Amino acid sequence: MRRTPEELAAWRGSHPLAAALPLFRELLGAGAADDGHLFAVGDADGTLLWVEGDGAALRRAESMHFVEGAVWSEAQAGTNAPGTALELARPVQIVTGEHYNSVVHDWSCAAAPVRDPDTGRVLGVVDLTGGASIATPPAFAAVRAAALAAQAELARRPAALLGPDARAPSARLTALGRDSAVLETDGRLLRLSPRHSEIVAALALAGHGVSGERLAVDLSEREVPPSTLRAEMTRLRAALGPALLGSRPYALLCTVHTDFGEVADLLAAGRVAEALARYPGPLLPRSDAPVVVEQRRALEQQLRGAVLAAGDPVLLRRWVGAEWGAADAGAWLTLAHRLPGGSAQRAAAAARARALDSRLTVPPQVTPRAAWLQRSHS
């Protein structure tokens, strides 16, 4: 698998490690050109973003597809320094025959992950690839030092680039009453596919990083192969950009406000009318992702319970008048109890409740005269 030149150019331009590329060239590039080896920088999924160094070594590397845009994750290429360093989240050195693919047995490599200095998440990997000179402690130390230097450089950059009024990025996810969510961030409006809607909703609900194994369980009752999930996350990251979606663990890298979270907060504050007004329908109604189904049911039950407990005929009418509440026999019955005795609306609500569930106890009809007599004797 390999990115197109256009995709690669866009991805490299927005990737956080682009800021560290001059440092990598200074620390590793000159030695690579002089000693006949390469240095490479990859993203957190193992895609090689930059491959530079000795010209002859670059041409040889093409024969094993070690080129910019190629994916060298462990899942795609077997045991290799960039992919294995990402898989283990620590520096590794792989010597000749230790590589999984026999095509790479003439090469040795050393690689180290580069982490976000603030969050600790893995941003990508830096690698040295070449001959016998790479299978040495100095080469291993050099690549580890380069990774640490890059992290220090990234730690200094925010203070220099962001002004005192800079704020943390934020996004808004709208997913109630729709099968495809919309993510608004930094002036962009992103319409997500149904699957990407489920993933972003799951990450927003988690509120912190989650492992691939946990995310797979959240998204499907059936087993999801790790390679399938990684491919889906790669596509999602291409859509959102590295500034919004992190990996190892998977996480949304900004504050995400959700419409379903806002409804839940209003309910917690006892503001039932506002919560109902902000509820256009169930969360991703056609999704069968377990985490979405659980949240959808919980929110709907909380809102329904609050409306019924409030006993306000206006709110009850609004609930049963919506598509999701039209068949709610209990809500129709509660509405019948709350309407004035003898009114046509009360009779209609009682009839609707009885039609939906004959087991319900429908309040008896009270004529205006009987109601007057009850009041006069009370």
Buried (B, 14 or more C-beta within 10 A) or exposed (E): EBBEEEEBEBBBEEBBBBEBBEBBBEBBBEBBBEBBBBBBBBBBBBBBBBBBBBEEBBEBBEEBBBBBBBBBBBBBBBBBBBBBBBBEEEBBBBBBEBBBEEEBBEBBBBBBBBBBBEEEBBBBBBBBBBBEBBBBEEBBEBBBEBBBBBBEBBEEBEEEEEEEEEEEEEBBBBBBBBEBBBBBBEEEEBEBBBBBBBBBBBBBBBEEBBEBEBBBBBBBEEEBEEEEBBBBBBBBBBBBBBBBBBBBBBBBBBEBEBBBBBBBBBBEEEBBBBBBEBBEBBBBBEBEBBBBBEBBEEBBEBBBEBBBEBEBBEBBBBBBEBEBBEEBBBBBBBBBBBBEBBBEEBBBBBEBBBEBBEEBEBBEEBEEEEBEEEEEEE
